[in-house]
Amino acid sequence: MAFLAQGAKLASGLLVALALSAGAANAASCGKDASGFETWKQAFAAEAKGAGVKSKGLQALAGAKYANATIKVDRAVKKAFSGSVQDFMKRRGGATIISKGRSLKKANAAMFADIERRYGVPPGPLLAIWGMETGFGAAMGNQNTVSAIVTLAYDCRRPEFFTPHALAALKLVDRGVLTAGTVGAAHGEFGHTQFLPGNILKYGVGSLNLRDKSTALASTANFLRGHGYGGGPASANRGAIAGWNSASVYQQAIIIMADAIDAE
């Protein structure tokens, strides 16, 4: 659920332009249920085209469905990050993440060494995030990515946050990184570490195929570096971890797990 804070630096570059181009339309016509979704999509298509979305992206938008499952998850998100860090880690399998993270660190030593050399981020925080987000790739989600993120751009709760990500998703469809049928997590996050579409454009590296673990982990390291990760343990880089997710219990859990993984 990295969407809680991924995008804290969206007020720059490409994503700022995307947000400005579509913000007014969303503010004027957001909705709280499916009743206005199809009408809104028609208006949003014009905004998307003006922002540079081309035919494949526009076709994906036209085919997007109102994602009831996404709205249900979104309304329950605060509960998911409630309680103490100990309770949160127990719910999310913190001990298992540490144990498996240590094994994966050894098994993929060359990959992690290369990532640390390039981005200055050690294995621990990457493995902690990977384990927390998808159980090391075991559960990357089954919700249609375009429908999920477009629904959130339409929804009245936070259209200003999700609109640039929706436009980015359509641009990624144009580029062939995503398709109209791509599936991921409920808030439009994609890949092994669950990137929002705008952050794929901004921080993704290589092929941008975040279903490839090495690409996803390198992109995650690039994200953390972009948010101030300066090398060393996660506990010395709390600000960068906060850039990934704004929930305090999540941040604390990642730091605890990352430092434990890197201690071995």
N, C-alpha and C positions, 0 to 999 in steps of 0.2 A: 504493500500500500504506500508506495513511495510518493503517490500523488499529493499527499498532505503538504509537502514542501517542495517537491521537484517543480521548478518554475519560479522560485523566489527571485531569480535573476532574469526573468523574462522581459523586464523593462529595458531591453537593449536589442539592437540589431534587427534581425529578420522578424523575430516574434513581436517586437513592439509595432512594427509596420503592419503585421497581420492583425494584431489586436485593435489598432486604430481603425483599420479598414472595416472591421465587422462589429466593433463595440456598440455603435449607436443602434444598429438594427437589432441586436440581441437585447439591449436594454429596453427597447420599445416594444418587443414582441415575444418576450420569454413566456413560458407556460409552466403550469404545475401538474399537467396531465397530458395524455396523448391527443386531446381534442384539437389542439392547434398546430400539431407537429408538422403535418404535411404542408400546410399553408406557410409556416415558418421556413420550411426547407426551401421553398421556391424563392423566398426573399433572400435566404442565406446563400443560395446558389449564385445569385447576382453578386453578392459581396465576395464570395469565394473566387468567382471569375475575375473580379476586379483586383483581387489579391494575388492573382497569378496561377490559380488552380486551373488545370487543363482538362481535356475530355475524360480521361480515365478517372480522375478525382471527382469530377462532376457526376459521372455515371455512378460512382460509388455512393455519393451523397444522395442521388435520386433513389437508390435502392436501400438506403438506411431505414431501419425500423425503430420505432420508439422502444427503448430498452427498459422494460418494467423491472427486470432483474437488477439492472444497474441502479435504478432509483431506489429499490429496496435496500441494496447494500449501502448506498450513499446515506440514506436516512439513519442507518444503524452504525455509522463509522465511529462516532465518538465512544460508543460502548466498547468497541473493539480495542480501544487504547485506554481503557479505564483501569483503575486499581494500581497496586504497587508494582514496581519493576520485578519483584520476585514472582508475583502472581502472573504478570504478563509473560515472563520467561517460561514459567511452568506451562501456561496455556499454549505457547508457541514452540515448546520443545527445546528450550535453550541448551540443556545438557546434551541432547542428541546433536544439535547443531555444532557444539564445541567438539564433540567426539568425532563426528564425521568430517568436520572442517579440518581437523588435524590430519586425518587420513588423506583427504583430498589434497591438502597442502603438500604432503610428501609425494603422493602419486603424480602430481602435476608441478613438480618443483621447477622444471625448466620454464614452463609457461609463466608461473608467478614471478620468477626471477626476471624474466624479460619485461613483464608489466611493471615491476618495481623500478627497473632500470629506466624505463621510458617515462613513467608518470610519477615516480616517487611515492607510491602507495604500496605498503606491504600486503602480504596475503590475508592477514587476519580480518581487516574490515571488509574486504571483498568477499571472503568466505562467509562472514557473519551476515552480510546483506543478502548474498546468494541463498544461504540457508533459510533466512527469515522470509524472504520474498516468495520463493518457489520450492523450498525443500530441495535445493540443489538441482533444479530443473524438473522435478517430478510433477509439479502442479503449476503450469504456466497459464491456466485459465481456459475457459470454454465459451466466453462471451464474444460476440462479434465486435471487433475493435472499432470499426467505423461507426456502427450503430451506437455503441456505448459512448464514445466521445462526442458524437454529434448530439445525442440525447442530453448529455451534460451541458453542452453549449446552449441548448435550447432551454433547459430547466432554469427556473428563476433563482435558485439558491446561489449559484456561483457562475453565471455565464461569463463574467469578465475574466475569470481564471481559465475556464475550459475552452473559450472561443479560439484563442491562438493555438491550442493543442488540436482542436478539431480541424482548423485550417492546415496545420502541419501534417495531420494524418492524411488529408486529401492530397497534399503535395507528395507525401511518401507513396501514395498509390500511383500518382503520376510517374514517379521514379522507379516503380516496381519493387520497392522495399516492402510495402504492404499491398494487399489486394482487397477487393470488396469482401472476400470471404475469410480474411485473416481473423483468428480468434486469439484472445488474451484475457486479461483480468477485467473485472467489472467496471473499472474507471478508465478503461482504454489503455492501461499499461501493457507493455509487450516485452516478451523475451525472458531470459533466465533471471534477470534482476529487476524486471518490471519497470521499464522506462516509459514515461509519457511521450507521445509523439513529438512534441516540440523539443524535448530534450534529446530525442534521437537525432533530430536535425542539428542541434547545437553541439552535442557532446559525443554523438556516435562516431565511431572510427571504422576504418576499413570498409567492408561491404555494407555496413549498417544492419546486417542480419543478426539480430540479437537472439535468435534461436540457436546460434552458434556460440558455445560457451566462452571460447577465447575472445571473440568479438564483444560479447556482452560484458565480460569482466574487464577488458581493456577500456571499454566505453565507460564503465562504472568508475574505474580509476581516473579517467579523464574528467568525468563529472566532479569527483572529489577534489582533484587538483584544481579545477576551475572554481571550486568553492573554498579554496584556501588550504587544502591539505599540504603540509610542509614536510612530509616524511616523518618517520618515527611511529610510535604506537598511536592507536586510535584515541586513547585517553589524553594525548597531547594535541589532538585535532578535533575538539568538540564542535567547533564552529562549522567545519566541513561536514561532519556527521549530521549536524542540525540542518545543513543544506539539503540533505537527502530526505529527511522526514522531520516534521516540526513537532511530533509528539514526544514529550519528554521521556516517557517510559520506553519508547522505541529507541531513542538515542542512547539511553543508559544501557539498555540490553545489548545493542550493537557494540558499544564500547567494552562492556564486560566480556562478551563472547570473543570479540576481536583480540583483545589483550590476552585472553586465555589461550586462544589458538596460536598466537605468535609467541607465547611463552615457551612453547615446546619446539 
